[in-house]
């Protein structure tokens, strides 16, 4: 693993991150003055401190909300297609910065550089999607039961939307929410993960250039920095009608309770405990490739990572052996280096959590058939590296109910499809799912009402790699929210039903006679 050099980190300067770092506003300007302490951004690659970012104070947060409210009053009056034009320009800025921003994602979060660039591509894709959506914020026209009346509905922006994102997708999930919220006419306040604050600043600086060129208010897109306390500013503030939060189930519960107490709205994208069912009628060549990427991609730190593998007993041994051979060939190391397929976990706590899960497997009678080692010293010195693990367990093993954010794959046997679906649905989370089979009846059963209970269900592809055109989200303790494509835009707007009487009489609905 090649040591990082200043030359290899030149992308920081091109992103405007080579000087003193402070929480940026929408234009990339900086807050100077009091702070509630500092966030220290450390690269999981080698433990190096990249920079320190002051945490937003309550006073600064108040300024941000006031600026966002003021900007909203201007932004909502801009025709939606013109709002789409601004988002189109943001997409062009992202195209120019794709390589540099992708490398920052890799450096600060730890995913391999190709995945980092892919995450920026997701931002570009959702910008393109949002541009089209800006001309399709459709309402319905209905027939009134009264003569000379017109009945229809339209959609209006909510106001200032709060967005809380997680470290594992430090920029893409922000864009899923923000670009749709923006074309709907909302202002946005973003709190990125305290583990990836520099990604937030880089994106805000980029967006700021677009706003400045178009002479738009800086408060349309806003950034605050901090941990759970800063997130509470958003979730408890009644001036923010919608909070979209991505993170752990425990975090989501706190956000949901705080927002519900003030009768606000939430979009919650929480834990995933995703499974693939592999039938004895599956194409195992396809299955191995999808399972390996789903289980070890982003070092198992995707909400859609494959965590459970429910395999028909007739093909169990063959698939296990093929997966072990595939895992043996996976290059682990510096995610900024070409050829690396698995980078580090985000921090030492993630490493400890993985080891605790593997200890639980062993104590419950399961077997770790490959991997699970902590890699430190030598070329891994200072980073948080592990070998992805394959475990054989019984379906009722307690740890299988939990989502461990690490590359652990739990394999279990099944005899018939009903049993497989029972195992599949027998967890509290419900995000992504998949079945590998060449049998049409099995595939359709898995997609039917008696099949997968997840928000995403696939056939002959893995659990990760969702496209932005479909609504993204899950059921049960995953939170029930939907982001990105399809008609998810409606969550960022309020519906208004309108009735126009264009006649000269005043008939009442339901034929009520009320003579005055």
PyMOL commands that set and color helices and strands:
alter all, ss='L'
color gray80, all
select helices_A, chain A and resi 7-9+11-14+58-75+80-109+113-133+172-183+197-213+218-220+228-236+249-261+284-300+316-328+348-363+378-380+398-401+417-425+440-447+488-492+509-511
alter helices_A, ss='H'
color red, helices_A
select strands_A, chain A and resi 38-42+49-54+141-142+149-157+160-164+187-191+221-224+242-246+265-269+274-278+306-312+367-370+374-375+385-386+389-392+408-414+429-430+432-436+456-459+471-472+475-476+483-484+493-501
alter strands_A, ss='S'
color yellow, strands_A
deselect
rebuild
show_as cartoon
